[in-house]
Each structure stands twice: as C-alpha cells, then as structure tokens.
C-alpha cells in the first residue's frame, strides 16, 4: 500500500516471511494481506514516521481485509485503512472488529521468526479477552501508542547476521494484567499539556549511525 512512499523494501527473510504469511492467512478466514510500510530501499532512518523500520526486518500489516480483486496502483494510494479502535480508545470498535482479526494476529504471533507484534492497547485488551485457553502467543503482542489501523511485525535477526542484535525477549506471561492496565490510565489517555514547547530532536547525522551505513552511502 502507498507505493509512493517507497517503503516496500526488506531483507530476503522478511519478504519470504510475508509471502508465506499471506499464503496462510486465508486458512483463518483472512483473504490476503495489505502490507503497509516495510523499509526504505537501503534501510536506515526515515525522514518522517517510523524510527524502527530501519533493518529490513519490520513490516506493518493493515487491519483491513484485502478486497476481492487485485488493487490498482491508484486504489493502493487512496484506499483508507480501517480504524478498529473505539473513539474513547478504551476498547475495540465492535462495528469493525471481527473474530478474523484475532485469528490473523494469533497466526502471525505463532510464527517462530516473529519476536514482537505491536498493537494498540485496545486491541491487546480484545485479544486478552477473546484468546481463550491458548495464550502463550500473547506474550509477543505488545501494546504501543497508535497502531489502531495496523499491527507491526518485528522478526528475529537472521542466522549468520553478526551485526544484527536481537532485543531482549518480551516479559513472560500473557501481558494482560497490570502491565496492560497502565495503558488505560488517565495519565496515558489524557496526558497534561506541556507547559513549555518540547525541544526538537537534532537532525540525524552519519556519526549517529553504524559504520556500515557509510559503505551503503558511498555505494550509491
């Protein structure tokens, strides 16, 4: 989706993973994947938006089912994603949330390459409520600001990639207790307005990036 953003790039393991996930999705009643941002052609930080899609191991999957036809380029630019979170941000919107949303996220989380999925806290609440007795996969599903139109997949470092460092594993348990309740506190949902304008972050420079990025820049 949004081909004009030119963020449809990833490492071979990510591309292979998405193709396999797309092939499995119809088995749980999801007709196909609408893929949002992956990474830039050569990776690295983006001028706007994501700070985490830098290694070619992350991808956003829209919470919008694929239509019954191959979408044109114009449709992929203009189609709006589905917001599945209620306006008060306390729960999912039952008018658009379906059992198939749960099944797709569960299918994704159970893939061995996946280390984390980021979803809106309201979506995590719905998953906790609807998961039933099979709950081990919920530990990978982490609440995060935004993410009410899509969920974010993060893969483990591929074997043999010595310069890729995995995050620490997520905490044990299903993450459905006090950890989740924090996201619905008044301090998070209705934070006080800052009394002073926030300081702008300095622009990213090559000095802040790994040395390997210089080789990529020189190869252009």
N, C-alpha and C positions, 0 to 999 in steps of 0.2 A: 504494500500500500504506500501511497505518497512517493512515487518513484522520483519526483523532482527533488526530493531531499537527498538522494544519492546515498542512502544509508542501508542498502540492501546487500552489504558485503559481510563475509565472515570467513573464518578458517574452515578448511575442509571438514573437520569434525562437527562443526556447528551446522553447516549446510547438510551434511549427511543425516544428522540428528533430526533436523526439521523435516526432511523428506520422509524419514521413517515415521515420525510422529504424525505427519499428515496422512500417511497411508493407514495408520492405526485408528485415527480419530473417528471414521465412520462406524467402527465397531461399537463405539459407545454412544452413537446417535448424533455425532457432530460431523456435519457434511464436509468440512475442509477448513484449512487454516487461512486466516487473513493475517499475514505477517507484517508487523509494524517495523520500527527501527531495529536494525542489526548494528552494523558498524560502518565506518567510512571505508573507502577503497584501501587505504593503508593503515587503518586503525587510528589510534591516538584520540586526544580530546576533541570534542566538537565545539564549535563556536557558540552554539545555543543548545539548551536542553541537557541531555544526559551527561553525567560525569562517569558512568560506569560502563558504557558500551565502547571500551577502548581496545579490547584484546581480541575481538572477533569470536568471543565465547558467550555473548549475551544476545538475547532476542526478545522482542515484545510480541505477544500474540493477542490480537483483538478479541474481546469478548462478544464478538458479532459473528454469527454463523455465516459461512460462505454462501452466497446465493446459488441458484440452480443453473448458473451459466458461467462461462469464463468471462471475467470482468474486463471491460475495455480499459485502456490507459486512462481515459477521462473518468470513468467510474472509480478507478483506484485513487484518483486525485480528489474527487468531490464527494464520495460516499462518507457519511459521518459514522464514527464509531458509536457503539451503544453504551450509555452510562447505566450500569447495573446497580448503582448505589442510590439509596433514598436521599431526598433533598436535605434531610437533617443529619445525614452521614452516620446515623446510628444503626443502620441495617441495610440489607439489600432491598431493591425495589421489586416487590413480588410481581409487578406487571411485566417485567422483562427477564427476571432471574428464572432459570429452569433447572430441572434435575440434570440436564445435559451439561450445564456449566460445571457442576460438581464433578461429573464423570470425566470431563476433559481435563480439569485441573488435577484430579487424582491420577489419571492416566499419565500425565506429564510428570508429576512428582515421583511416581514409582519408577521412572526410568533411571537406571544406575548412574548415568552420566550427570544427572541433574544434582547440583549441590544445594540450590536455593530457588524458590519461587517467591516473588514479591507481589503481594496483592493489597488492595485497600483493606483496612481493618474491618470494615463492614462485611467484606467478602470472607475474610478469615472467620468472622463470627458465624456466618452462614455455614461455612464448611464444618466448623466445630459442631454446630447444631445438627447437621444433616449427615455427617460421616458414618454414623453407626458404629459398629464394633471394630471395624478395620481402620485404625487410627495412626499407625506408625508413620505413614507418609506425611501426616500433618506437621511433623517437626520441621520439614523442609519449607513449609509455606509460611513466610514471614510477613507480618503486617508492615505497611510502609505508606507514607503520605502519597496522595494521588492514586494512581493505579486503579481507578474506577472504570476505565474504558478498556483496559488490557491487563494481562499479567506478564511479568518479566521472568524469563528463564535465564539462569546462570549455570553454565556447565563447569565441570571439573577440568583442571589442566590436563591436556592430552599427555599420554605416556611419552617420555623422552624429551619433553619440553622443559629443559632445566631452568630457563629464565622465567617460567610461569610459576607463580606461587599461589597455592590454594588458600582460601580463607579458612579460619578455624571452623570445625563443624558447628552447626547450629546447636543450641542447647537441647538437652534431652526432653522427653515428654512431648505432648501434643501442642503446647503453647496456647492452650485455651483458657488458662486461669488468670491470675493477677497480671501476668505479662500482657495479655490481650486487653484486660480491663483498663490498663493505663491509657490506651489509645482513645478511650471514650470519656476520659476525664475532662472537666471543663477547661483545664489548663491547655489541653491539646486541641480540643474542638473550638474553643473560643479564647485564644491567647490574647493577652492585653496588647494594645497597640504600642509600638516602641515610642519612647519619648524623644529619642534622637534618631535621625536618619541612619540606617545601617551603613557601615563602611563598605565601599565597593572592593571586591577582591582585585588584586593586581592582575594584569594580563599574564596568561601562561607564556613562559619562555622555554627555550630549549634546555636551559640549565635545570629546569624543574622536571624534565623528562628523562627516562632511562637513556643510557649512552647508545643503545641500539637504534633509537629514533633518529639519531644523526645520520646513520648509514642509510636509513629509509629516505630522509630528506635529500641527501646527496645523490641518491639514485634516480630522482625524478627527472 
